[in-house]
Amino acid sequence: MSAVPDAPILQGLFSGFAVHLGLSLREYRQAQTVIAVTVEQHHLNQAGNLHGGVIASLADTAMGMSGTWHADPQQWRLALTLSLNINYMAAIPPGSEVRAVARLRGGGAKIFMASCDLLDADDRLLASAEGVFKRGRLRLDNR
């Protein structure tokens, strides 16, 4: 299986909000997810840099997905965020691509912990995040 699932399998992986932000799934496999976004004008704060809320959404989405992968796509689950902590380290200008590299760190059947590094094209650390999540209902439930 490739690192990024086939298009039919991707249906339903991202929320409408993630689609609206323009998030792009780069890798989805056991215990690791990579999601990217190219910073556009509508992502900027008043200082002209990537808004912290976009960074938080990117990290939250990647970390939640890192703990919900399963070998059987019909068993992929939703993740509910219980706690999220972000450390912002660098301003991110328009035109930049930001990658969220999230890894499952531990947990059990219902609750899991994940961490995330947000990197630019040169692998410079822009922000880091940690979160605690609860596995929810099946993601691909033929809504």
N, C-alpha and C positions, 0 to 999 in steps of 0.2 A: 504494500500500500504506500502510495506517495505521501509526503509530508502534508500536503494540502488535499483534502478530500475532493472527489469529483463534484461538479456543479450541482447535480440533483441532490446529493447528500448535504450540500451546504445550505439548502433551503431551510430556513428557520433557525440557523445558528446565531445570527445577529438580531438584536432587537431593532425596531424601527428607529430608535434613537441612534444606535450605532451606525446604521445605514445612513441616516441623515448627516452624521458627522463625517462620513466618507471613510470609515475604517475598512482596512483590507486585511483579510486573513492570509498570512504567509506560511504558517506552520501550525498544525494541530495534531499532536500525538500524545502518547502516554506521558503525563506529568510535565508537559511543556507546550506552551502556546506562544506564537509570535504574531503580533498584529501591528500594522503600520498605518500611518496617516501622513499625507502631504499637507503641510500647513498652508491654508488659503486665507484670504482676507476675512471671511466670516468666522474663522477660528481665533482671531486676534483679540487681545485685551486693549484697553485704551492706551497702553504704552507701545503698542505695535508688535507685541510678542504673543506667542501661543498662550491662550488663556489657561489658567490653572485648572479650570473645570474640565477642559478638553483632556488635559494630561490625566486628571483623576479618572475620567470616563474610560480613557484608553487603558490605563493600568487596571482598573476595576474589571473591565470586560476580559482582558487577557488573563488575569489571575483567576477569575471565576471559571473560565473555560479550562484552565490548566488542571483543575480538579474534577472535571466532569467527563473527560474522554473515556471511552470504553471501546474495546476491540469490535464490538457489535454496534454500529451506528444507531440502531434502534434503542440502545441503552444509554445514549448520551443524555445527561440530565441538565436541568437549569441549576444555577447557583444563586443563592440569596446572600447578599453581603451582610455580615453581622458587624464587622469592624474594618475600617480602612484608614491607613496612615500613609501620608505622602511627604517626602522630603524633596523640595524643589532646589536644584543646584545651579541651573544656568538658564538664561533667557533663550528662547527659541524663535528666530525670525521667520517671516513668511517665506515660502518656497522650500523650506527644509522638510526632509522626511524624518519622522520620528518612529522608531520601532520600540514596541513594548515586548520585552522578552520575559515571560512569566513562567515560574516553576512551582510545581507542587512541592511543599516542604514537609508535610506530615498531616496527621489526623486519623480519623476513623471512618466508619461507614457513612456517618451523617455530617460530621463537621470536619473541615480541613483548613489548613493554613497554606498560604502561597506568598511568594515574593516576586518582585518585578523590577527590572532595570529598564529605564527608558533611555534609548541611545540615539545619537544622530548618525549620519552616513559614515562618519569617521570613528564610530564606536565610542564617542565621548559621552560620559554619563551625564544626563540632563536632569534626571530625577530618579528616585527609588521609592518603592512602595511595598507595604506588607498588608495582608488582609486575612480575615477569618471569614469563612463562608459555610453555608449549610447547603447540602445537596437537596434539591427540590424534585419536582415531578419530572417525568420524561420530557425531553426537549422536543423530539420529533413525534408528536402525538396526533398527526393528521388533523390539525386544527381546522 
